[in-house]
Amino acid sequence: MSTKVTLVGGPTAVLDLAGLRIITDPTFDPPQVYHHPIAGDVVKTTGPAFTPEELGTIDIALASHEHIDNLDMAGREFLNTVPHVFTTTEVADQFGDNVTGLTEYTSQSVPLPHGGELTVTAVPAKHGPEGTWQALGPVIGFMLTGPGMPSVYVSGDNSQVEVISEIAEKFGPVDIAVLFVGGAKFDVIAEGSYITLSNERALEAAKILGAKKVIAVHEDSWQHFSQNASEIRDLFEDDGLGDIIVALKPGESVELGI
């Protein structure tokens, strides 16, 4: 059974995995400028490649946190239509019974269509360096595991390699790593430090995780992303790992063969 990945844009991708359709950090707003109390103006430059209606049925949504570039206004509405949503407890408190809040290393299960269960485990994520991630608020990543399916790590907005090492010790090696990259940063936050993985840190993370495939998301459609898909593809190829990196443009899909 192969896994299919479709990039909607920004942090939003759809995984067709073990008979389920899983979306990461839904963002469906059109281009616009938002205001964040710490970051200031946050500029979305490009809308999603697909509307929710064009995507069709989604079984599970993984919402790593509620910043506007990870869960926008249309994304919040979208969560109400998904049977199983997993997110932080802070976000879950704002929604109905279909939305479950998870703390680090707690799990919930969803039945697989062909028998068995998909286990969703929340894992740590640090949204910036020490002192910054605490101020920016709680973020989680996710591990997806189950019988007869590849293991999948979804990083959320984690920027710290030591977090990757901790996850690798508990779950590695992983088959598929969905990494939120793009080197997101703002001049007014931690003197312009990265608040997501840079491409270089993503390469290091891929090696630590022993990933068979790396799906790069969160590197398009927003002004504060400092790196792009072409750059991460070149970086992995120069390091001899061009066969594991998947860096799609919004609207593109790929079958992973895993």
N, C-alpha and C positions, 0 to 999 in steps of 0.2 A: 504494500500500500504506500503510494507516494504522497508527499506533503506538497501542497501548492501554497505559494505566497503571492499576495496581490498588494501592491503599495497604493494606498489611497492618497497619501500625502502627509508630510510632517511625521508625527509619531504613529500615524494611523495605518495599520496594515491588517489584512485578513489572512489568517492561516486556515487552510482546509486540512484538518488533522484528524486522523482516525475516525472519520465520519462526522466530525463536528466542525462548525465554522466559528472561528474565534477571532475577535477583533481586539486590537490594542489601542489604548488611549484615543477614543473617538473624537475627532475634530472635523466639523462639517460647516463651520461658518465661512462666509465669503471674505475676501480680503478687506481688512480694516485696521484701525489703530485702537488698541486697548490701553488702559492705564493701570499700572501695577504700583502699589504703594512703596515698594522698594526699588523696582527696576525702572520705573517711569514709563515712558511710551514703549509698548510692545507691538511691533508692526507685523501683521500677516500680509504677505505679498502675493500669495496665490491661493485660490480656493481648492477644494478637494477635487480629485479626478472623478469621483463618483458620489452621487447622492445616496442617502440611506436606502431609498427605494430601488436604485439601480443595483445595489449590493445584494438585495434580497434577504433571505432569512439568515440571521445571526443567532447562534446558540449561546455563546458565552462572550462577555465583554470583560476585559482586564483594564481597569483604570488605575494607573499607578499613583495619581494624585490629582489635585483640582486646579493647577495653574492653567491659565487661559490657553496656553499653547499645547496643553495635553488633554484638557477637558473643557471645550468651549461651550457656548450657550446652546448651539444645536446639538452638540455631543451630549449635554446633560439631558436634553429632551429625548435623545436617542436611547439613553440608558433605560428609560421607562418601557421600551419596547422589547428588551432583551430578557429572556427567561432567567438567565444566570449571570449576575454581575458580581465581580470581586474587586475590592478596592480597599482603601484605608478605612478604619473605623470612623474617622472624622467625616469622610465623604458619605459613607453608608448611612450615617445618622440623618442625612438630608433627603433620603429616598425611601422607597417602600420595601416590601418584604422580598422583592426579587434581587435586592442589592445586599451583599454580605460584606461586612467589614472584617478584614484579617489583620492580625498583628504578626510580627516576625516569627517565622517557623510554625505558624498554625496553618491547618489545611482544611479544605472542604473537597467533597467528591461530587462528580456529575456522571450519571450513567453514560456509557458508550453505546452507540446504536447496535453494535454487534456483540455486546456482552462485556462484562467487566466495568471498571470505572476509571475515569480520568481524575487524577488527584491534582488539585491546585494548591500549591504551598507558597505562602508569602515569604519573601526573602529580603534582606536588608538592601537599602539604597541610600546613598549620601549625596544630596543635591548641592555639591560644592565642597570646598575645603572645610576644615574644622572651624566652627564658629559661624560659617555661612549656611551650611545645610540645616542647622538647628533653627536659624532665623527664617529660612525659606519654607519651613514646615515639613510635615511628614510625607515621605515617599516610600513606596515599596516596589520591589520587583516580584517576579513570579517564577516558580518552577512547575512545569507540567510533566507529569509522569503517568504511565499506565501500561497495561499489558499489551504487547504487540505493537507498540508505537514508539517513535523516537522520543527521547527526553528533550525538552525545550526550556531554555532559560530566556526570560524576557526581563531586560535590565531595568526598565523604567529610567527615570532621570538620575542615574548614578554616575558620578564622575571619578570615583576613587578606586584605584586598582586593588587596594587591600580588601575591599569588599568582595571583589571578584575572587580573590584568593580564598576567602572564607567560604564562599559558595562552592568553589571547586573542591575544597576539602570535604564538604558535606555531600555533594551531588555529582562531582565530576568523575570521569569526563562526560560532557554533554554532547548530544548529537547536533542540536541546532541552538545557536545563540542569537537571539534578536537583540541587538545592541542599539541603544539610543545614543547616537554619536553627534557629529556635526560641530563639536567644539563650541557649544552654546555659551555665550558670555555677554555681560554688560559692563561697561566701564565703571558704573556706580556700585557694582557688587564685587567685593573682595578684590578691588583693584584690577578687574578684568580677568580674574581667574576663571578657568573652565568650570561650568556647573553641570555639564554632561561629559561623557567621554569624548576626548579628542580622537582623531583618527589614529594617532600614534598609541594612545592608551587602549584603543579598541584592538589594535594589533597585539599588544601585550596581553590583553584579556583573552583573545582567541587562543593564544598559546597556553595560558594558564588553565583555561577550561578544557583544552584538548578538543575543541569544537570541530565537528566534521563540516559544518556549514555555518557561516556568519551572515546574518541578514542585517544590513545597515539601514536604520530608519532614523527619523528626526534630524534630517540634514537638508531639507528643502522647505520652501513656502513661508519662511520666517526670516526677518532681517537679522536677528541676533545669532543665527547659525553662521559660524565663521569658516566652515569647511563643507565640502560637497561630495557627492557620490563619485565623481570622476577621480577626485583626489584620493579617496580611500581605496578605490579599485587599484590605482597606480601604486599606492603604498604597499598593499598586500602582494601585488605582482612582483614588485621589486624585492620583496622578502621571500619570494618563492612560494607564496601561499595564495596565488591568484585563483587556484581551483576551489578555494573554500569561500571566497567572498562573493556575496550577492548584493549588489548595489543598484537597485532599480530606480527608474524615473516614475513619478506618479502616473498611475494608469497601467503600468506594466505588471505582468505576472510571470512566475517561473515555477516549473515542477522541479523539486529538489532531488527526487530519486531516493529519498530516505523514508 
